[in-house]
Amino acid sequence: MLDMDADRRHPRKRSRPFASGDMSIFTGAVIAFTFMACALVGSFLLLPQPFLSWLLLYILATLAYSLYLKRIALVDVILLSGLYTLRVLAGGAATGVPISPWLSAFSVFLFLSLAMVKRFSELRNALERGTKFAHGRGYLSVDIEQLRSFGTASAYAAVVVFAMYISGRDVAILYPHPGRLWFAAPLMLLWLSRVWLLASRGELNEDPIIFAVTDRMSLLIGAAVALIAVLAAY
């Protein structure tokens, strides 16, 4: 609802329910508050107390992002990375599974790269439409190469964190054959490099998550990484 005006100026997003007029603001507000109430009540009654704390923090951070912080360059992508990582921490709180510092660090760098590639693609598409900035965001045309630099550096930093984890002592507790996890590292490099290569060519959907679940190569790489994890665990 908050992005409605900007979505109406976007060639693809203008078909979204609010931007196209298929759904009213009133209906959207009712749905949003209903779902939020169900989430809060459900987490209070059914899930461990730490999850509710993470949920409240997530709601506050998301509202701050949607209302204002998404317009501030770099603050927006760092906050997005934090929100995705917060989901991992909340999942750990809900299931009682401890989240290691390794996974947290890996998530921060990985999601920062994906947030950067999203902004990069939005700005690149805006330039192709003859606009020197992305509507509703704080980025200008001159920022595009710097975004590419930030995003690729963050992507490779995530792989470095993963490699350091494989080389550490903690991995041996969970994996009888941790050395096999090294085969996942080049696959991660391949996928992240491919994402940025396609983004630079203008062939990437602005949402990297949608790209990942619809791209055949991404699905094959994901399946291969999952198989490697299984082989390392048995």
Secondary structure, DSSP 8 states (H G I E B T S, - for coil): -TTHHHHHTSTTGGGSHHHHTSS-HHHHHHHHHHHHHHHHHHHHHHS-HHHHHHHHHHHHHHHHHHHTGGGSTTHHHHHHHHHHHHHHHHHHHHHT----HHHHHHHHHHHHHHHHHHHHHHHHHHHHTT-SB-TTSS-BGGGHHHHHHHHHHHHHHHHHHHHHHHHSSTHHHH-S-GGGGGGHHHHHHHHHHHHHHHHHHT-S-SSHHHHHHH-HHHHHHHHHHHHHHHHHH-
